[in-house]
């Protein structure tokens, strides 16, 4: 049974990896909407495409491509092991065929799983955020890649603003040369042409840059927010799934449920999870965005929360959630459907043997 759970976790996570990559552009748009100001989702998409092309929607795709299958496999495995353990140790509380018991055990096991995987996924998510915002960060500073970007070297935009519509200030003043000779003029022209070429760096380069400037612990910048987000989010994720499946199946067959029940429960739990944790994710992203900035906008999470609430109220904490919810339903509904059906198939084959 344990091997079956591991196998199903791997199959489900591999499937999720495929859909994650297919819908990664939604995550990229979400990060931009969280950290920059756009008039609408369409404005964000249009501006990103104008300035960065298609590749702009897939910056930072390598870290999740490498880790999402492994981390989600571990997440499902830890969840199943924790659920089995606490059902065995506390059967009167966690092993009852009631909605309250189902909600309690799945939420508790989910929180354990979330806290565990947060320690593994934080560095990769930090690098992903840095890569997704790489072009925007380079437009306003010389951080992230260590390259200096001049205002006059940037790709032209309307009204001399960043893709988010924020005013851009030059980060350096080039030297002024009076009456340059032809040789100096040629040299200057050549150097300007070189600076006009924007070269995107790899995720590994971004990780090394963080380590160089912040040390190895720099990869865990924003970890406390990441830990709280994943602990609460995964609890809601698994708890919401099992509870929704229990309700939709009438309670009698909550352990299985029909494929349609599994599909709907997966999509609903994905939406529930993001609605609960999105404010945490927003604050985390804003903090992680500026880890290499010499003068960060926010000194701590409390200051960030206060600023968001002062400017936009509660609605400010849900900036960019629409595109996230659009992406959440198909990914998580198919994730659980594949997991449950693969588990049934493995059990069927095991019984035949």
Number of C-alpha atoms within 10 A of each C-alpha: 10 10 10 16 21 18 18 24 29 21 19 25 26 19 18 23 23 15 17 23 17 11 18 21 22 22 22 24 22 21 24 26 23 22 18 17 16 19 10 11 16 11 15 21 22 13 19 21 15 15 17 15 13 13 11 21 21 19 24 26 21 18 18 20 15 12 16 21 22 16 19 21 22 20 22 24 21 21 26 19 15 20 20 16 14 16 17 12 11 11 13 10 14 23 18 13 14 15 17 12 18 24 21 19 26 25 27 23 24 29 24 20 26 27 21 19 19 22 15 14 21 21 20 21 21 28 26 23 21 27 29 23 20 21 21 19 20 20 23 21 22 18 19 25 22 12 13 15 21 21 18 12 15 18 15 13 13 9 10 16 15 24 27 18 18 14 11 15 14 13 15 12 8 8 6 7 10 6 8 11 10 9 9 12 13 12 12 14 12 12 11 14 11 11 17 15 11 14 10 12 13 15 19 12 14 21 21 17 18 23 14 11 12 15 12 14 11 19 21 20 21 22 20 14 21 24 19 18 24 28 24 21 28 29 27 26 27 27 24 25 29 25 25 24 29 24 15 18 17 12 17 12 14 21 13 16 19 16 14 13 21 27 23 23 27 29 25 22 27 28 21 19 24 21 15 15 20 20 21 21 22 26 24 21 22 21 22 21 25 18 21 19 13 10 9 13 12 14 10 12 17 10 12 18 18 11 14 16 13 11 10 12 13 12 11 17 20 20 21 22 19 13 17 20 19 13 22 24 21 18 21 25 24 20 25 24 22 23 23 23 17 19 22 15 14 18 15 11 10 11 8 7 6
